[in-house]
């Protein structure tokens, strides 16, 4: 997360320090490099590459039963059959629509609020900055399952919040706003801290120059501060997009309390249902691979856009 | 660097779970010695049964030659089945696995369970027929029955009496009673019909006499939208439409609150609801009574919701010891006695049930003795077979019923769609499936 630290943003000639390091023999250096890289490489292989390859392998097979099915499955190679199943499954389409709507509502609200709060705390207007930032950040420290259970309690009819709302937060049409609300509550503080940290790194002389030129607080925020932390905002955007695609815990917790969240409500729940309820590991693997591909494409797209914007 | 937690948490949970599985695998691999240091035969058990630790300890104390090692796993669809299925696939399953009647056929599709037909042949006559049939999908014995959970109607006898509401014997009378309850107290309902519980819905349909699955020759016959189920769906659709029942889940905060405040005058429950009531509303002692389920046309019938059994892994190296423990667990009077110290057990094995009945202290319910009513209910359980995708269908039917409360769909439509889903799901697995009533 070096992009976000103030040092990086302020120090312009970053590579200079590294160039000054003494150069050793080529072989010694490469051996040292190997040794130093080994723990990472081994962990990466064992915990990421092997499971990814295994998932790819699994996604090409399916279990075939015979008779009553009690003699156990026979693994059959079906090439891209699982992918075709997933891509033509209306439940998978519905899960994508749900998560797309979630992203469209959640991201502008959440990042907008985070930015607004960060600018407020960064401005001279607010007192007790630490207390404020801590209290906004606090929800992030609560585990998502607990967060979900607390909100379910508030959403439950006859207790707490639900009575004040004009719609049923656990009903068919209220469930999406309810999930957006939970995620927003949890993530605003986290992103606010990121933005606030980046704002701290905006050179004070630039701000003073703006003030000297007659810019007010709002003008300074909009025309100086926001453009200067744009790279940070894009990083936060990428993380939020990827995280949103993996939306899982909130709907899973809510599902225990309302029928409005189907067992395949989000793509991650779809994968979970396929693997652990339907027992169809091949379809689960195919859906995971597709989900990973979509995440990769979307992040690439966002990064691309960000690179173009900052040029 | 922390990625978003909504991504991080499940991943973390997943890693923990995998690590747990890996560890279990390692133990199974390295410590695969089938004897303990003291020379006793080691039997590994995975279960989520409350009190299993006490049973295992009592067994170990009485049988020095066998050491039962319990590993408590997450319950049923909260992770227990996934963990057991994965272990069976990975060939590192424990000797004994937890299999509810409703989950047994799905667990059997791993092909990893031991056929216990000859091991248990002598026990048949001791059990409630419903329990014995529950462990014999396809005509072979695949597990040892533990408890039986016939469904019964619990009701607020004090309120029913005060308002002159007769205890309903048929579903028509139940509807009349529901109207009377609402009239007596507009905020109250006769019961909740939880739309988020597939196992409950199946239990309610069980009573109507059209099993969702049936073994027909060597193949499965699926009949989720049979006449009995459609009748059940239409009846409850009417009750929901007319606002005569609540649709919220049973057992959650809101439900406990409603019970406390007397906003629910009844409960469509099973034998284990005795414990739920005792725990949730202890101060309601002396207000509740229990009776058999209302019936369709007066023909006595009761569904079942839940109930546990235990299976033995086909790869167990100590099947004799495992079966010995399970026979003890299922039939020994000591187990029922221990059970009564912390719960109200309703064993599938009849002599054990008598032990539990004698040890039951009572006091919570007025009217007919609860064990008598449960016994009567257990005798009325009609024929039923769970299919090899029953657990999945529980969540499918809930998905399909989701909009029934707001009028987006009807229970009848949900039942039709579930039939199609069930058939498609089984055909996808390569099985031949027949449809409709045989």
Interface residues (C-beta under 8 A of the other chain):
Chain A: X1 X63 X64 X65 X66 X67 X68 X69 X70 X71 X72 X73 X76 X85 X140 X143 X144 X145 X153 X156 X157 X158 X159 X171 X172 X183 X186 X187 X239 X240 X242 X243 X244 X246 X247 X248 X249 X250 X255 X256 X257 X258 X259 X260 X262 X263 X264 X268 X273 X275 X276 X277 X278 X279 X280
Chain B: X1 X3 X4 X5 X6 X7 X9 X10 X77 X79 X81 X82 X85 X105 X106 X108 X109 X110 X111 X112 X137 X138 X140 X142 X195 X196 X215 X218 X219 X220 X248 X249 X252 X253 X254 X257 X258 X388 X389 X391 X392 X395 X396 X398 X399 X401 X402 X403 X404 X405 X406 X408 X425 X428 X429 X430 X431
